[in-house]
Amino acid sequence: MIAFLKAIPLGIFLTIVVCLFIGSAGSSGGFLNIFKFDVVVRELSLNFDLYWSWPMFLAGTGLSWAILHMMD
């Protein structure tokens, strides 16, 4: 269970990095279904785009969990 909780931030990081490169090129990634959404923080005057993919997140978290589980 601890390995799975450690794998979640790694899955998030992997998803953001991969989706950044694929999504910024204008592709949806096919099965990955990469989509863009705006992140707005009015208090800090921040406005930027973020690319995300739920299938990529699940695959990245599963891969990270498997690697961390094998290390135990």
DASULLIN-V369293 format. One record per helix or strand. SS is the DSSP state (2 for helix, 1 for strand). FROM is the first residue (numbers start at 1). TO is the last residue. If there is no record, write none. Layout:
SS	FROM	TO
SS	FROM	TO
//
This chain:
2	2	24
2	30	32
1	35	41
2	42	44
1	46	52
2	54	71
//
